Amino acid sequence: MAQTSAGLPGADPTTLPDDAELGTLRRVAEQVAGEAAAYLRTLPAPRETGAVGTKSTPTDVVTESDEAVERLVRRRLGELRPGEAVYGEEAAGDAAAARWVVDPIDGTVNYLYGQPAYAVSLAAVVDGVSVAGAVVEPASGRVWSAAAGQGATCDGRPLRVTAETDLSLALLGTGFAYSAQRRARQARMIGTVLPRVRDVRRNGSAALELCFVAAGMLDAFYEHGLGWWDWAAAALIAQEAGAVVWPRGHGGELGAEITVAATPGIADALVALLASAGAAGV
């Protein structure tokens, strides 16, 4: 399975911004995502206000906070980067024209229940390719960010994936879909995966788990059915820290619906394991 540049399809170095512009885009992503996280901390808890709706299934929740944070991000980007199109989880937009991709709250169920594993994610893209991005955790204040070719950091500290080479000793992260039928298939798949690795974690935020791969807090992560907003920033952060990344939609032996990030020493073995576990059919 071929790795793609910058964790996204179609990367062409000749079309990427220069280093100065990449640095500017990264700083804007950090600033706006940070402002959004600070704003989110001021909002009332949705379980107290009852301001909760659903999307694809009754378990796929959206809160007024998701919508309010995305409005703030769009407004601030309009002020800082006027005329640049935004594509977001809640208000959508023209994906083909997008210069920015936002997930106002990645891990909304955690946020709803008062658990700390949720984040604001913002990526700058060129022709569908992530070139800079930031993931900010409101609960802890941590800021994860990267720019293409410039490395990845958490609170300014450089990130690097683990040096693990033995899949049986690898700690994996994963997530589950909202569809009951897909969840049943995922449960069968993890029954094959779990005995072959050290252990599996599931924290409920794909963006954070991709950042954890970047930081060496996980050796790998995989999940089916993610949206572009889920991984647009975090996949770049993982790749800039040295991970091998395959975002959703690349087909091959793992199917078109899976996102994978792994430290290079276990990447091939993990792909083989996921394929043998039926990843393409999940």
N, C-alpha and C positions, 0 to 999 in steps of 0.2 A: 504494500500500500504506500503510495508516494506521499511524502510530506509536502505541504504547501507552504509557500513563503508567507510570513507574518500571520500564520494560522488561518488564512482565508484564501479562497480561490482567486486566481487571476492576477497575482501581484506582479507588477512590472516596475523594476527599480527606476526606469527612465521616466516614469510618471509620478514618482513619489516626491513630496516636498523636500527642499534642502534641509540641512541639519538645523538651521536657525528656525525655520518654520515648524519643523517637527518639535523642537523645544517649546515653541510658543503654543502649539496645539496641546502638548502635554500639560503645560502650566494652566491653560484654560480648562482642560478636563479636570485637573486637580482642584482648581478654584471653584468651578461650578458644582462639581460633585460634592465638594466640601461644604459649600453654602447650602446645598440641598439637604445634606445630612444634618447640618445644624438646624435647619428649618424643620426637618422631620422630628427632631427631638422636642420641638415646642408644641407639636400637635397633640390633641387628646388621644388617648388610647381608643382604638376602634371598638374594642369589646365593651367599653364603657358607654360609648355614644350610640352603638348599634349601626354605625355607618359602614356596613359591610354588604357587598353584593357578590355575585358569582358570575363566572364566564363559561368556560367550556363544559364544566360539570359542577355539581353542588359542592365538590371539594376544592375547586379551583377558584379561590377567592380574590376579590379586589376590594380595596378600601378607599374611602374618600381621601385618605392620606396619599395613596398611590397617585391618584389623579391630581391632587394639589401639588405634590412634589414635581410631577412631570410638567405641570404648568409653569412652575418656578424655573425649572431647567430651560424650558423653551424661551421664556422671557429673558433670562440672563444671557443665553446664547444669542438671542436677537440683538441684545445690547452690545455684547462683546464681539460677535462675529455676524454682523448684519448681512442678510441675504443668503445665508447658508441653511440648507434644508435639514430638518430634524426628523428622524424616524424613531418612534417610541412604542413601548409596549401598550400603553393605554390609548393614546390618540393616533397611533399609526402614522400615516404620511406616505410619501412617495419613496419607496425603498430604493428605487433606481437612482433617484436624485440625491439621496441622503449624503450629507457631509458629517452628520452626527447621529449616533445611535444611543438611545437612553433606556435604561431600565430603572424606573424611579425607586422601586423597592424589589430587589431580588431576594426572595425568601419571605414573601408576604405572609404565609401561614405562621412562620416563626414570629414575625412582627405582631400578628394578630394575637398570638398566645403569650406575648411578652418574653419570648426567648431572644437572646442577643444575636443570633446568627442570621443577619440580614444586612443588605448593603445597597448603596446607590452606585450604579455603574454607568459610565459615560465614555464613549469611544468616538474618535475622529476617524473618518474613513475617506478613502480616495478610490473611486471606481469599485466600491464594494470591499476594499481591502482596509483592514484596521491598520492605521499608521501611528496612533497614539491613543492613550486611554488611561482612565483612573477608576478604581473601585474603592469606595470609602465606607467604612463601618460606623454607623451612627453610635452604636453602643460603646465601642472602644475608642473611636476617633482615629483608628489606623487608616493610613492612606497608602494604597498600593497603586503603582503607576508604571508606565513604560512608554517608550517611543521606538519605532522601528530602527534597529541598528544601534540603539543607544542604551540598551540594557533595561532592567526592571529593578524597582526598589520598593521597600515598605518603610514609610517614614524616613526616606532618604538613605536607608541602608541597602546596599546591593543584595539582590536575591540570586540564589543558585539552587538548582534542583539537586536531589541526592545523587550519590554515586552507586546506588544499588544495582546489582547485576543478577540477582537471584530472585526470580518471580515468587518463589515459595516464601521469601522473607519480606515481600513487598506489602505495604499498607496502601489499600485502595480506597478511594472515595467513589460514591455513586449517588444516584437519585432515582426517583420513580415517577412515572407519568400520572396524570389525573384520571385517565381512562381505566376502568376496572379490568377490561379485557387485556390491555397492555400490561397492567400491573401483574396479572396472573402469569403472563409470559415472562415478565422480568423476574418474578419469584422463581420460576423454573430455571431461568438462566443463572441466577445467583447461587442456586443450589449446586451448579457445576463449578462456578468460579470460587466460591468460598473455601472449599477444601484444598485449593491449589495455591493460596496466598496466605500471608501472615494474618490478615484480618481485613474487614471492610467497614468503612465509616459512612454515615449518611447524615449531613448536618442541615440539609434543606435549602442551601443556597449554592447553586452551581458556580456563580461568580466567585464566591469565597473559596470553594473547594479547588477551583483552578488556580487561585492565588496561593492556596496551601501547597499545591504541587510546585509552584514557583519557589516557595520558601523552604522546600524540603520537609514540610509538615505532612505531606502525603507523597508516596512514590508515583502514584498515577490516579487518574480520575476518568470515569466514563459515565455517560448518561444518554438515554434515548429521548428524542422529542423536544430538545431545547429550542427556544426561539433565538433569533439573531441577537436580540438585546441581552440575552442571558450570557453569551460568551464573547461578544464583540470586543470588549475591553480586556476581560480576564484571560482569554486565549492568547492574546498578544503578550500579556504580562508573563504567562507561563512559558511561551516560546522564547521571549527575550531572556528568560532565566535559564534557558537551555533545554526545555522540554520539547519532545516531539509531539506535535499537535495535529489532529485531524478534526476539523469542525464538521458540523452537521452538513449533509448534502453531498458527500463525496463518493458514496456508493462503495464499490469494491466488495471485498469479502466480508465486511462488517455491515453492509447495507447503508442506506442513504439517511437514516434517522439518528445516527449515533455521533456523539462528540467524544473524542478521546484525547487525553494529554498524559504523557508518561516520560519519566526520566529515560534517557537513551538506552541505558543498560538493560532495561526490561521491555522496551517498546515492542520488539518483534515477538517475543514470547507472549506478551499480553495480547497482541492482535491475534495470534494463533489460538490462544485460550478463548478469547471472546468469540472468535469465529466458530470454534468447536462447540461452544456453549449455545450457539444458535442466534448470535447477535443480529444477523441479517433478517431474521424472522420476527424480531421483537418490535 
